[in-house]
Amino acid sequence: MTPPLEVTRTSQPRVACDGAADIPGGAALGHPRVWLQIDELGYVDCGYCDRRFVLIGGPADGVDQASLPDVTEGSA
């Protein structure tokens, strides 16, 4: 497995992703905003941009991200 392109650690289990973080020009260059729910695995991947959101203190926090499978919301 390969590691996700970008990993964002978060303290909230519900996160929004628009693919535009750190992109000059903002959301116009990203994707539609989606809300993702982190489940008992402790992480979720955005189905558009493959950004991974990891719950701080959760089971996936501090783990080698390349060892974890892709998990988009609803696929676990």
C-alpha positions as CSV (number, residue, x, y, z in Angstrom):
1,M,0.0,0.0,0.0
2,T,1.1,3.6,-0.5
3,P,0.6,6.3,2.0
4,P,-2.2,8.9,1.4
5,L,-1.2,12.0,-0.4
6,E,-2.0,14.2,2.6
7,V,-2.9,13.4,6.2
8,T,-4.8,15.9,8.4
9,R,-5.1,15.2,12.2
10,T,-8.3,16.5,13.7
11,S,-9.9,16.6,17.1
12,Q,-13.5,16.3,15.7
13,P,-15.0,13.0,14.3
14,R,-17.0,15.0,11.6
15,V,-14.9,16.9,9.1
16,A,-15.4,18.9,5.9
17,C,-13.2,18.6,2.9
18,D,-13.3,20.7,-0.2
19,G,-9.8,19.8,-1.6
20,A,-8.7,23.4,-1.5
21,A,-6.6,23.5,1.7
22,D,-3.3,25.4,1.1
23,I,-4.2,25.9,-2.6
24,P,-3.9,29.5,-3.8
25,G,-7.3,30.4,-5.3
26,G,-9.3,28.4,-2.7
27,A,-12.3,26.2,-3.3
28,A,-12.5,27.2,-7.0
29,L,-9.6,24.8,-7.6
30,G,-10.8,22.1,-5.2
31,H,-13.9,19.8,-5.3
32,P,-17.4,20.1,-3.9
33,R,-17.4,20.3,-0.1
34,V,-18.2,17.0,1.5
35,W,-18.7,16.1,5.1
36,L,-17.0,13.0,6.3
37,Q,-17.5,11.0,9.5
38,I,-14.6,9.2,11.2
39,D,-15.7,5.9,12.6
40,E,-14.2,3.3,15.0
41,L,-11.2,2.8,12.7
42,G,-10.1,6.4,13.7
43,Y,-9.7,7.7,10.1
44,V,-11.5,8.4,6.9
45,D,-10.4,9.2,3.4
46,C,-12.0,11.8,1.1
47,G,-13.3,10.1,-2.0
48,Y,-12.5,13.1,-4.2
49,C,-8.9,14.0,-3.3
50,D,-7.8,11.1,-1.1
51,R,-6.9,13.3,1.8
52,R,-6.9,11.3,5.0
53,F,-8.4,12.6,8.2
54,V,-7.1,11.0,11.4
55,L,-8.8,11.4,14.8
56,I,-6.3,12.7,17.3
57,G,-5.9,10.0,20.0
58,G,-7.9,7.5,17.9
59,P,-6.6,4.0,16.9
60,A,-5.0,5.3,13.6
61,D,-3.2,8.2,15.3
62,G,0.5,7.5,15.3
63,V,0.2,4.5,13.0
64,D,2.2,4.1,9.8
65,Q,-0.5,5.5,7.4
66,A,0.8,3.4,4.5
67,S,-0.1,0.2,6.5
68,L,-3.8,1.2,6.6
69,P,-6.3,0.5,3.8
70,D,-8.2,3.3,2.0
71,V,-11.5,3.9,3.8
72,T,-14.0,6.3,2.3
73,E,-17.1,7.0,4.3
74,G,-19.6,4.2,4.2
75,S,-17.1,1.6,2.8
76,A,-16.0,0.2,6.2
